[in-house]
Amino acid sequence: GLKTASFEYANTLIEFKDAVSKIGLPCVVKPIMSSSGKGQSVLRQETDIEKAWNYALGSGRGDQSEVIVEEFINFDLEITLLTVTQKPEISKDVLFCPPIGHIQKSGDYQQSWQPAKMNQNVLKDAQEISKKIVEKLSGCGIWGIEFFVKKDVVFFSELSPRPHDTGMVTLAGTQNFSEFELHARAILGLPIKDIYLIQNGASSVIL
């Protein structure tokens, strides 16, 4: 029931073509499981359908043969909301890091900054969505949850159950704990009372 882009799954090339037809062009093609955008592409013309299918299958993780076809959202901002859950005996509260804005190119992370400048009501919507997701999945640690923001509407995009590449900016001392410290503390059962911003920061990856 969360707000997402429209999507379809496909296990064969025929199903994939049908999914593209339903979603329409342009659309985003993704492997069912990936890392750092590998296997993702924006399909803009029908002549590239088989190319996008083969790239998604060949570049995904594991032996998955399923592909996602997703509506292309021309968003204003893309953010990562680093979300922390702790062991139930330590705390049942879900904690959030200040939002991280980021830029990706061809599915690869390029730059991020913290905090992302955004409407506080939109941020609250993203936090509520994140809370629903992590409580349903359960477990402790840090979650990298990505959102698209278009006007004042937030769309859930995807989730990584671990420290996130866009969260590398936290190593610049932007908040009281880096994402790696938060992940370790949550897993080890060391209490995290709160997470707060110390200073603005930005990072740019050298590929």
N, C-alpha and C positions, 0 to 999 in steps of 0.2 A: 503493500500500500504506500510505499515511499515514492516521491516524485523523482522519476528518472527519464532519460531519453527513451523513446520507443525502441524496442529491440526484438530480434528474432534469433533463434538458434538454428544451426544447420549442421548435419552430419555427412551430407553428400553434396556433390557439385550441383545436382538438380535441386535439392533443398536450398542450397545457397542462392541459386539464381531466383528461386521463388521468394526467398527472404528479401533479396535486394529489390525485387519488384514491389513487395509490400511496403518496405521502408521508404523506397525512393532514393534518387540520387540528388546530391552527394550523400554518402553514408560512410560510417566508420566500420572497418572490418578488424576484428580482434580474435586472437586465439582464446580458448576458454581459460588458459592459464599462461601467463607471460611474466616477464620481468623487464623493467625499464623500457617498456614500449616495443619490445621485439615482436615482430610479426604484425604490428598494427599498421594500417594504412587508411588513407581517405580515398574511397572509390568515387571517381567523378564521372566516368564514362563507361558504357557497357562493354566496350572493346577491352577493358582491363579487368573484367570479372574473373577470368581464370587466373590471371596473374596475381590478383589480390587473394584468391582462394589458396593458391599454392604457397604464397608467401606466409599466410597465416598458419597453414598446416606445418610448413617447414621450419618456422622460427619460434613456435610455441614451446612451452616446457612440458616435459613428460611425454607420454604416448597418447595424449588427448587427440581425438579426431573431430572435435566439435568446434565450431566457429560461431562467433557472435556478430550479427549485423546490427548496427546501432544508428539511430537517427543522428545526423550531424547538427549539433547545436552551435550556433554562432554566438558564443558567450562573450560577456564583457570582462570577466575575470575568472581565473581558475585558482582554486585554493586547496591547500592541504590543512586539515584540522587534525593535528596530532592529539590523540585521545588516549588516556591512561586508565586502565582498570587494575585494581590491586586484589590480593587474596582476600576472600570474604571475611576472614577472621581479623584482618588488618583494617579494612575499610570497604564499605559497599558503595562509596561515592565514586562517580565517574568524573575524572578531571580532564581539563582541556588546556592545551598550550595556546598562546596567542596565535591567531590565524597566519598562515604562511602563503603569500602570493608566489606564483611561479610561472615560468615560461618553458614550454616544451617545443621541440622541433623534431618532426618525424618520429614522435613517440619518445624521444630522449630528453631528459631533464637538462636544461641549459642554465637557468638562473632562478634564484629564489630570494625572497626578502621577508622580513618579519618586523613589525606586524603588517599584514595586508590591510590597506585602507578600505573599509567596507561598512555598509549600513549595519548598525548594531542589531536591528530586528532580523536581518538576514543571517547574521552570525548566530543569533539565538536559534533560528530554524535549523541551521547546520548542526549545532550542538545537540538539539533534540533528536535529529535523525541519527547522529553518531551514537548517542546514548541508546537508542532503540536497537541499533545494529549490534553493538558490543555486548549488551546485556543478553541479546538473543544467542549470540555465538558463544558467550562465556569465556572464561580464562583470564589470565592476568598478563600485563605487559603493555607495550605501546602499540597503537594502531595508527597507520597512516591512511586517513580517510580523505579522498579527493572529491571535490565538488566543482560544478560549473555554476557561475552566477550570471544570470541574464536579467537586466533591470533589477527588480527586487525579488526575483524568484531563484531559489537554490535547487539544483538538481544533483542527486547523488550520482557520482561517476564510478568510482571503484575503491577497493580497499586492499591494503597490504598489512598482514598481521605481524608487523616487525618495524624497526626503525626505517624511516623513509628517506630516499635520496634528497628530496626537497628539504627535509629536516636537517640536512648537514649544516644549514645556516645557524642552528643552535650551538654549534661548536665555536661560534664567534662571540659567545658570552651574551647572547640576546636575552636569555632567561636564566632563572636560578639553577636549573638543571638542564644539561644537554639531553637530547633524545636518548642517547645511549645510557646515560646515568639513570634516567627515568625507567628505561626498560630493565636494567639490571636491578634497580631497587624494587620494582614491582615483582619481579620473579623471585628475588631473594627474601621478600617479605619485610623489607625495610620501609617504614612508613613514609609516605609522601603527603604532607599536610596541604600544601598548595603549590601552584605553579604561577609565576608572575614574571612580567617583562622587566628587564633591567635596562636594556638599551636597544635602539633600532639596529638592524644589521642586514647584510646582504651577502650572497655567495654566488660565484660564477664558476662553473665546472670547466676544467681544461681537458678537452677530449684529445 
